[in-house]
């Protein structure tokens, strides 16, 4: 599903002929896809950040009775939403379809292999979830900028992500060091 969706979006991204002008800028199908994808990432990440900060995720009901059809429909919708998320991110980070397909395939394999350990890690270190959501915000802004013909060199984005991960890694090491030094009560 993700590779098919990626191929379609990558093809649409190639449609660069202007459709109309808005605010002195000519916009194409490609620009509209980039703008809508960037807005999608901004909204999705912002809602998740608000949910984390305000604690809404902690107050969700623990169990509900649902039909099999409803559960299957919800899984399908979530798969499309998460597919869009990863596909839009891949399109935002590269201009080459084979690179995007490799990234999506690698992401799927990593998700399958690392889902449980990652869940445990994020529960133990909640700041990493916030960091990942901030990366989605960064990519969303880059997509919107590209859609408005303001190109942000990808090297800047990669550096910002790598630097943020380094700082978070140092924070995790410092927290572990502080926990070891504390006397047990």
C-alpha positions in Angstrom: 0.0 0.0 0.0 2.7 2.4 1.0 4.9 1.8 -2.1 1.8 2.2 -4.4 0.8 5.4 -2.6 4.4 6.6 -2.8 4.6 6.0 -6.5 1.4 7.9 -7.1 2.4 10.8 -5.0 5.9 10.9 -6.5 4.3 11.0 -10.0 1.9 13.8 -8.9 4.9 15.7 -7.5 6.3 15.6 -11.1 3.3 17.7 -12.3 5.0 21.0 -12.1 3.0 23.0 -14.8 1.3 26.0 -13.1 -2.4 25.6 -12.4 -3.1 29.0 -11.1 -1.4 32.0 -9.4 -2.0 32.9 -5.8 -0.3 35.8 -3.9 2.0 36.4 -6.8 3.2 32.7 -7.0 2.3 30.2 -9.6 1.1 26.9 -8.0 1.1 23.5 -9.7 -0.3 20.1 -8.6 3.1 19.4 -7.2 3.0 22.5 -5.1 -0.5 21.7 -3.8 0.6 18.2 -2.8 3.6 19.6 -1.0 1.5 22.2 0.7 -1.3 19.8 1.7 1.3 17.2 2.9 3.1 19.8 4.9 -0.1 21.0 6.5 -1.1 17.4 7.2 2.2 16.8 9.0 1.9 20.0 11.0 -1.6 19.3 12.1 -0.9 15.7 13.0 2.2 16.4 14.9 0.7 19.5 16.7 -2.3 17.5 17.8 -0.1 14.7 19.1 2.1 17.2 21.0 -0.9 18.9 22.5 -2.3 15.5 23.5 1.0 14.6 25.2 1.4 18.0 26.9 -2.2 18.1 28.1 -2.3 14.4 29.1 -5.3 13.6 27.0 -3.7 10.2 26.0 -3.7 9.1 29.6 -7.5 9.6 30.1 -8.6 7.4 27.2 -11.1 4.6 28.1 -9.5 1.3 28.5 -12.0 -1.0 26.9 -15.0 -0.7 24.5 -17.1 -3.3 22.7 -16.8 -3.0 18.9 -17.8 -5.1 16.0 -15.3 -6.9 13.9 -16.2 -4.7 10.9 -15.6 -1.5 12.9 -12.2 -2.8 14.1 -11.1 -3.7 10.6 -12.3 -0.4 9.3 -10.4 1.5 12.0 -7.2 -0.5 11.2 -7.6 0.3 7.5 -8.1 4.0 8.2 -5.1 4.1 10.5 -2.9 2.2 8.0 -3.8 4.8 5.3 -3.2 7.7 7.7 0.2 6.3 8.8 1.0 5.4 5.2 0.3 9.0 4.2 2.5 10.2 7.1 5.5 8.1 6.1 5.0 8.6 2.3 4.7 12.4 2.7 7.8 12.3 4.9 9.7 10.3 2.3 8.6 12.6 -0.6 9.7 15.5 1.6 13.2 14.1 2.2 14.2 13.0 -1.3 13.6 13.7 -5.0 14.4 10.2 -6.2 11.7 7.4 -6.3 14.1 4.5 -5.7 15.5 6.3 -2.6 11.9 6.9 -1.4 10.9 3.2 -2.0 14.1 2.0 -0.2 13.3 4.4 2.7 9.7 3.2 3.0 10.7 -0.4 2.8 13.4 0.0 5.4 11.0 1.9 7.6 8.4 -1.0 7.4 11.1 -3.6 8.2 12.4 -1.5 11.1 8.9 -1.0 12.4 8.2 -4.7 12.3 11.5 -5.5 14.0 11.6 -2.7 16.5 7.9 -2.0 17.4 8.0 -3.6 20.9 11.5 -2.4 22.0 10.7 1.1 20.7 7.4 1.2 22.6 9.2 0.2 25.8 12.0 2.8 25.2 9.5 5.6 24.5 7.5 4.7 27.7 10.7 4.9 29.6 11.9 8.1 27.9 8.9 10.1 26.8 11.0 13.1 25.6 12.0 10.9 22.6 8.4 10.9 21.4 8.3 14.7 21.6 11.6 14.8 19.6 10.1 12.6 16.9 7.0 14.8 16.7 9.2 17.8 16.4 11.0 16.2 13.4 7.5 15.8 11.7 7.0 19.5 12.3 10.3 20.3 10.7 9.6 18.2 7.7 6.1 19.7 7.4 7.6 23.2 7.4 10.1 22.1 4.7 7.3 20.7 2.6 5.2 23.9 2.9 8.3 26.0 2.0 9.0 23.8 -1.1 5.3 24.2 -2.1 5.7 27.9 -1.9 9.0 27.8 -3.9 11.3 28.5 -0.9 13.8 25.6 -1.0 15.4 24.6 2.3 18.6 22.6 1.5 18.0 19.1 2.9 21.5 19.1 4.4 20.2 21.7 6.9 17.3 19.4 7.8 19.5 16.4 8.2 22.0 18.3 10.3 19.1 19.7 12.6 17.8 16.1 13.1 21.2 14.6 13.7 22.1 17.4 16.2 18.8 17.1 18.0 19.3 13.3 18.3 22.9 13.9 19.6 21.5 16.3 22.3 18.8 13.9 23.3 21.3 11.1 23.5 23.4 13.3 25.8 20.4 14.1 27.9 19.6 10.4 28.2 23.2 9.6 29.3 23.1 12.5 31.9 19.8 11.3 33.3 21.1 7.7 33.6 24.2 9.1 35.3 22.1 11.1 37.8 19.9 8.1 38.6 23.0 6.0 39.4 24.4 8.7 41.7 21.2 9.0 43.7 21.2 7.1 47.0 18.5 4.5 47.2 15.7 5.2 49.6 
